Amino acid sequence: MADYYEILGVSKDASKEEIKSAFRRKARQLHPDVNKAPDAEEKFKELGKAYETLSDDNKRATYDRYGEDGLKNAGFDTNGPFAGGFGDLNDIFESFFGGFGGFGFGGRPDPNAPQRGDDLRYDIKLKFEEAAFGVSKVIKFDHLETCPDCNGTGAEKGSQKTTCPQCNGTGQVKTVTRTPLGNFAQITTCPHCQGSGQVIDKPCKTCQGHGQITKEKKIEIKIPAGVDNMSKIRVSSEGDCGTNGGPNGDLFVVIHVEPSKYFKRDGINVFTELEISPAQAVMGDVVTVQTLDGDKEVQIPSGIQHSNIVKIKGAGIPLITKPSQRGDHIIVVKIKIPTRLSDEEKKLYQRLYELNGGKKPQKSIMSKVKGVFK
């Protein structure tokens, strides 16, 4: 169990003011903007739990006598003020200390400053051959564009923005909140102007005052040769438009390659299987195989073994950074044993069997039985 006094760095007879001062000092040290240690957030939560306990007379007395388990048995909430209620430590500091101004962590970003638009994602399916050699595709998608009627201001023509009467143009409102840590000033974004410090008298009818409209866009994209499954192509400035004059986001096209029934891909190489007969394996042969470039004749060397490979150089996938350079087409040979033979084939295989030291076949049991009853 953690020692709350040790966490705060105070003695067990420390006064409330000493505990409060220690908490504020430690909180500055553990803030992630200053402390980049991976456990800084967890330590900050422990710090809040320690302060909440020791700043309350009843909790402190119970803790001093029975420890953390005693707090639980007495029905006190031991999760601390930061457990689950605050997703952002910046909001914690604003809630408990009235903003960052006095702590040297910087202020809020200016809501009226130019902001980049959001990036968008578009998923597209390609056939195996399209991914191998590249293709042009026309795609349609919805994105945000700057309103053409108000040019992004959100105000109807002839109307102007005025200072927000609720926050007096600051974009923030300040309230005093009573918390387990005492009374603290809490600064939040102004709900009336959404932090901009300005309000619009007459919102634009086209965009309803947002300054942006959703519009369908149709563009042609060129997918380079050699893309693989889950490859991403960035199309610059085709995402959502920026605000306050900020740049557009980008469009990311995610490739989904449909599997081929014939080809298997490994990097820039492609693999296929080829079934041949035992005679072809022994004697060798010239066979026609399907490649990415069409049918080609391939020499099967005599004496080839099962699962040996035959390679066609430069017949694989183009290298995406250098399309003139291609991988190989690798043919995996499978020797197929016949299960049905003609009488002539049986005689030939029997003769081959005997030549290799095999014995002549004996009469079957059924043949012997038939001979007895003749």
GIZI-V625754 format. One record per residue. RES is the residue in one small letter. SS is DSSP state (2 for helix, 1 for strand, 0 for the rest). NEAR is the number of other C-alpha atoms within 10 Angstrom. Layout:
# GIZI-V625754
[[RES:SS:NEAR] [RES:SS:NEAR]]
This chain:
# GIZI-V625754
[[m:0:6] [a:0:10] [d:0:12] [y:2:24] [y:2:18] [e:2:12] [i:2:19] [l:2:24] [g:0:15] [v:0:16] [s:0:11] [k:0:12] [d:0:9] [a:0:13] [s:0:13] [k:2:14] [e:2:10] [e:2:14] [i:2:22] [k:2:19] [s:2:14] [a:2:17] [f:2:22] [r:2:16] [r:2:13] [k:2:18] [a:2:19] [r:2:17] [q:2:14] [l:2:20] [h:0:19] [p:0:18] [d:0:14] [v:0:12] [n:0:13] [k:0:11] [a:0:11] [p:0:9] [d:0:11] [a:2:17] [e:2:18] [e:2:13] [k:2:17] [f:2:22] [k:2:20] [e:2:21] [l:2:25] [g:2:23] [k:2:20] [a:2:24] [y:2:26] [e:2:23] [t:2:24] [l:2:25] [s:0:18] [d:0:14] [d:2:11] [n:2:12] [k:2:20] [r:2:19] [a:2:14] [t:2:20] [y:2:19] [d:2:15] [r:2:10] [y:2:14] [g:2:17] [e:2:20] [d:2:13] [g:2:15] [l:2:21] [k:2:15] [n:2:11] [a:0:12] [g:0:8] [f:0:15] [d:0:13] [t:0:16] [n:0:14] [g:0:18] [p:0:21] [f:0:19] [a:0:14] [g:0:9] [g:0:9] [f:0:12] [g:0:10] [d:0:10] [l:2:16] [n:2:16] [d:2:17] [i:2:17] [f:2:19] [e:2:17] [s:2:20] [f:2:21] [f:2:18] [g:0:20] [g:0:23] [f:0:16] [g:2:12] [g:2:10] [f:2:15] [g:0:11] [f:0:16] [g:0:11] [g:0:11] [r:0:14] [p:0:8] [d:0:12] [p:0:14] [n:0:14] [a:0:12] [p:0:13] [q:1:17] [r:0:19] [g:0:21] [d:0:18] [d:0:19] [l:1:18] [r:1:15] [y:1:14] [d:1:12] [i:1:13] [k:1:13] [l:1:20] [k:0:13] [f:2:24] [e:2:19] [e:2:18] [a:2:23] [a:2:25] [f:2:18] [g:0:19] [v:1:15] [s:1:11] [k:1:13] [v:1:9] [i:1:14] [k:1:12] [f:1:15] [d:1:13] [h:1:20] [l:1:21] [e:1:23] [t:1:24] [c:0:22] [p:0:13] [d:0:17] [c:0:22] [n:0:17] [g:0:22] [t:0:24] [g:0:26] [a:1:25] [e:0:20] [k:0:14] [g:0:7] [s:0:14] [q:0:15] [k:1:15] [t:1:13] [t:1:16] [c:0:20] [p:0:13] [q:0:16] [c:0:20] [n:0:14] [g:0:17] [t:0:17] [g:0:24] [q:1:21] [v:1:16] [k:1:14] [t:1:12] [v:1:13] [t:1:13] [r:1:12] [t:1:12] [p:0:15] [l:0:16] [g:1:12] [n:1:12] [f:1:17] [a:1:16] [q:1:21] [i:1:20] [t:1:18] [t:1:17] [c:0:20] [p:0:13] [h:0:17] [c:0:20] [q:0:15] [g:0:23] [s:0:21] [g:0:24] [q:1:22] [v:1:21] [i:1:18] [d:0:13] [k:0:16] [p:1:21] [c:0:22] [k:0:14] [t:0:17] [c:0:21] [q:0:15] [g:0:21] [h:0:18] [g:0:23] [q:1:25] [i:1:18] [t:1:14] [k:1:14] [e:1:10] [k:1:13] [k:1:11] [i:1:10] [e:1:10] [i:1:15] [k:1:12] [i:1:20] [p:0:19] [a:0:21] [g:0:25] [v:0:26] [d:0:20] [n:0:16] [m:0:13] [s:0:13] [k:1:18] [i:1:18] [r:1:15] [v:1:16] [s:0:12] [s:0:17] [e:0:22] [g:0:24] [d:0:25] [c:0:27] [g:0:21] [t:1:22] [n:0:17] [g:0:17] [g:0:13] [p:0:17] [n:0:22] [g:0:22] [d:0:20] [l:1:22] [f:1:19] [v:1:20] [v:1:17] [i:1:20] [h:1:19] [v:1:20] [e:0:14] [p:0:14] [s:0:11] [k:0:8] [y:0:12] [f:0:18] [k:1:16] [r:1:17] [d:1:11] [g:0:13] [i:0:21] [n:1:20] [v:1:21] [f:1:18] [t:1:18] [e:1:16] [l:1:17] [e:1:14] [i:1:18] [s:1:14] [p:2:18] [a:2:13] [q:2:18] [a:2:21] [v:2:14] [m:2:13] [g:0:17] [d:1:14] [v:1:11] [v:1:13] [t:1:11] [v:1:14] [q:1:13] [t:1:20] [l:0:16] [d:0:9] [g:1:7] [d:1:10] [k:1:12] [e:1:11] [v:1:15] [q:1:11] [i:1:19] [p:0:15] [s:0:13] [g:0:13] [i:0:19] [q:0:14] [h:0:15] [s:0:13] [n:0:11] [i:1:18] [v:1:17] [k:1:13] [i:1:16] [k:0:12] [g:0:15] [a:0:19] [g:0:25] [i:0:27] [p:1:25] [l:1:20] [i:0:18] [t:0:11] [k:1:10] [p:1:15] [s:1:10] [q:1:14] [r:1:18] [g:0:18] [d:0:17] [h:1:24] [i:1:21] [i:1:20] [v:1:17] [v:1:20] [k:1:19] [i:1:19] [k:1:13] [i:0:11] [p:0:8] [t:0:5] [r:0:8] [l:0:10] [s:0:8] [d:2:9] [e:2:9] [e:2:11] [k:2:12] [k:2:12] [l:2:12] [y:2:13] [q:2:16] [r:2:14] [l:2:12] [y:2:13] [e:2:13] [l:2:10] [n:0:9] [g:0:8] [g:0:11] [k:0:11] [k:0:10] [p:0:8] [q:0:7] [k:0:8] [s:0:8] [i:2:9] [m:2:8] [s:2:10] [k:2:10] [v:2:10] [k:2:9] [g:2:9] [v:2:7] [f:0:6] [k:0:5]]
